[in-house]
Structures are given as structure tokens and as C-alpha cells.
Amino acid sequence: MKDYSDLSALTDKKLRTLRNNINNRLEAFKKGGEKNLPPSHMLHGFDDKMCSELLKKVQAELKKRF
């Protein structure tokens, strides 16, 4: 599982990509169609609760920047 404790180190593009991936992952959890992600995926090892918490942090970081 990747460490996202310092979101300020990520570029704007990487943050937006992470936000989009989290939203897609959360949608998959809601539909019950989530699949196992490969270890190289940025959200590998994250469950729905962890994704929700990370999404809040990513959105807050994006708001700070824009």
C-alpha cells in the first residue's frame, strides 16, 4: 500500500489522477463489482473506508492549490 501522508509533494496532475481513481474505486465498491488491484496500482490495498478518507484529504489539498 502506498503512503499518501504528504499530498503536498504530488503534482497537480497526479492529485487529479488520484482523485479520479478514488472516485472510480468507490463507485465500484458501491456496485459490488470491485476487483483485486495489481500491486503496482496506486490504490492497491485500500478498502472503501480508506478510499473515502483519502478522497477527503485529496480534495482538501486541491482546494488549497486552486
MIDOSE-1310 file (N, C-alpha, C; in nm, 2 decimals, decimal comma, always signed):
residues 66
mkdy	+0,08/-0,12/+0,00/+0,00/+0,00/+0,00/+0,09/+0,12/+0,00; +0,05/+0,22/-0,09/+0,13/+0,34/-0,10/+0,10/+0,44/+0,01; +0,20/+0,52/+0,05/+0,19/+0,62/+0,15/+0,15/+0,75/+0,10; +0,03/+0,80/+0,13/-0,01/+0,93/+0,09/-0,02/+1,03/+0,20
sdls	+0,07/+1,02/+0,30/+0,07/+1,11/+0,41/+0,11/+1,26/+0,37; +0,19/+1,27/+0,27/+0,23/+1,41/+0,23/+0,18/+1,43/+0,08; +0,05/+1,48/+0,08/-0,01/+1,50/-0,05/+0,05/+1,63/-0,12; +0,11/+1,71/-0,04/+0,17/+1,84/-0,10/+0,29/+1,81/-0,19
altd	+0,34/+1,69/-0,18/+0,46/+1,65/-0,27/+0,41/+1,61/-0,40; +0,28/+1,58/-0,42/+0,23/+1,53/-0,55/+0,20/+1,65/-0,64; +0,22/+1,63/-0,77/+0,19/+1,74/-0,87/+0,04/+1,75/-0,88; -0,01/+1,86/-0,94/-0,15/+1,88/-0,96/-0,21/+1,77/-1,04
kklr	-0,14/+1,73/-1,15/-0,19/+1,63/-1,24/-0,20/+1,49/-1,16; -0,10/+1,46/-1,08/-0,10/+1,34/-1,00/-0,22/+1,34/-0,90; -0,24/+1,45/-0,84/-0,35/+1,46/-0,74/-0,49/+1,44/-0,81; -0,51/+1,50/-0,93/-0,63/+1,49/-1,00/-0,65/+1,34/-1,05
tlrn	-0,54/+1,28/-1,09/-0,55/+1,14/-1,13/-0,59/+1,05/-1,01; -0,53/+1,08/-0,90/-0,56/+1,00/-0,77/-0,70/+1,02/-0,74; -0,75/+1,15/-0,74/-0,89/+1,18/-0,71/-0,99/+1,10/-0,81; -0,96/+1,09/-0,93/-1,04/+1,02/-1,03/-1,04/+0,87/-1,00
ninn	-0,92/+0,82/-0,97/-0,91/+0,68/-0,94/-0,99/+0,64/-0,81; -0,98/+0,73/-0,71/-1,05/+0,70/-0,59/-1,20/+0,70/-0,62; -1,25/+0,80/-0,70/-1,39/+0,81/-0,73/-1,44/+0,68/-0,80; -1,36/+0,64/-0,90/-1,39/+0,52/-0,97/-1,39/+0,39/-0,88
rlea	-1,30/+0,39/-0,79/-1,29/+0,27/-0,70/-1,41/+0,27/-0,60; -1,45/+0,39/-0,55/-1,56/+0,40/-0,46/-1,69/+0,36/-0,54; -1,70/+0,40/-0,66/-1,82/+0,36/-0,74/-1,82/+0,21/-0,76; -1,71/+0,15/-0,78/-1,70/+0,00/-0,79/-1,74/-0,07/-0,66
fkkg	-1,70/-0,01/-0,55/-1,74/-0,07/-0,42/-1,89/-0,06/-0,40; -1,95/+0,05/-0,44/-2,10/+0,07/-0,43/-2,17/-0,03/-0,51; -2,12/-0,06/-0,63/-2,19/-0,15/-0,72/-2,16/-0,30/-0,69; -2,06/-0,32/-0,61/-2,02/-0,46/-0,57/-1,94/-0,52/-0,68
gekn	-1,88/-0,45/-0,77/-1,80/-0,50/-0,88/-1,65/-0,48/-0,86; -1,61/-0,45/-0,74/-1,47/-0,42/-0,73/-1,38/-0,54/-0,75; -1,27/-0,52/-0,81/-1,18/-0,63/-0,84/-1,05/-0,61/-0,76; -0,97/-0,72/-0,75/-0,84/-0,70/-0,69/-0,75/-0,62/-0,78
lpps	-0,68/-0,52/-0,72/-0,59/-0,44/-0,80/-0,45/-0,49/-0,79; -0,38/-0,48/-0,90/-0,24/-0,53/-0,90/-0,15/-0,44/-0,80; -0,05/-0,50/-0,75/+0,04/-0,42/-0,66/+0,09/-0,29/-0,71; +0,10/-0,27/-0,84/+0,15/-0,15/-0,90/+0,05/-0,04/-0,90
hmlh	-0,08/-0,07/-0,87/-0,19/+0,03/-0,88/-0,18/+0,12/-0,76; -0,21/+0,25/-0,78/-0,20/+0,35/-0,67/-0,29/+0,33/-0,56; -0,40/+0,25/-0,57/-0,49/+0,22/-0,46/-0,49/+0,08/-0,42; -0,38/+0,01/-0,45/-0,37/-0,13/-0,41/-0,37/-0,14/-0,26
gfdd	-0,46/-0,23/-0,20/-0,47/-0,25/-0,06/-0,56/-0,15/+0,01; -0,63/-0,06/-0,06/-0,72/+0,03/+0,00/-0,86/-0,03/+0,00; -0,93/-0,02/+0,12/-1,07/-0,06/+0,12/-1,16/+0,07/+0,10; -1,29/+0,05/+0,10/-1,38/+0,16/+0,07/-1,37/+0,27/+0,18
kmcs	-1,35/+0,24/+0,30/-1,33/+0,34/+0,41/-1,20/+0,42/+0,39; -1,10/+0,35/+0,36/-0,97/+0,42/+0,34/-0,97/+0,51/+0,22; -1,04/+0,46/+0,11/-1,06/+0,54/-0,01/-1,13/+0,67/+0,02; -1,24/+0,66/+0,10/-1,32/+0,78/+0,13/-1,24/+0,88/+0,21
ellk	-1,16/+0,83/+0,31/-1,08/+0,92/+0,39/-0,97/+0,99/+0,30; -0,91/+0,91/+0,21/-0,81/+0,97/+0,12/-0,87/+1,07/+0,03; -0,99/+1,04/-0,02/-1,06/+1,14/-0,11/-1,08/+1,27/-0,04; -1,12/+1,27/+0,08/-1,13/+1,40/+0,16/-1,00/+1,47/+0,17
kvqa	-0,89/+1,40/+0,19/-0,76/+1,47/+0,20/-0,72/+1,53/+0,07; -0,74/+1,45/-0,04/-0,71/+1,49/-0,18/-0,79/+1,62/-0,21; -0,92/+1,61/-0,19/-1,00/+1,73/-0,22/-0,96/+1,85/-0,14; -0,92/+1,84/-0,02/-0,87/+1,95/+0,06/-0,74/+2,01/+0,01
elkk	-0,65/+1,92/-0,04/-0,53/+1,96/-0,09/-0,55/+2,04/-0,22; -0,64/+1,99/-0,31/-0,67/+2,05/-0,43/-0,73/+2,19/-0,41; -0,82/+2,20/-0,31/-0,88/+2,33/-0,28/-0,77/+2,43/-0,23; -0,67/+2,39/-0,16/-0,57/+2,47/-0,11/-0,49/+2,53/-0,23
rf	-0,48/+2,45/-0,34/-0,39/+2,49/-0,45/-0,47/+2,58/-0,55; -0,60/+2,57/-0,56/-0,67/+2,65/-0,66/-0,77/+2,75/-0,59
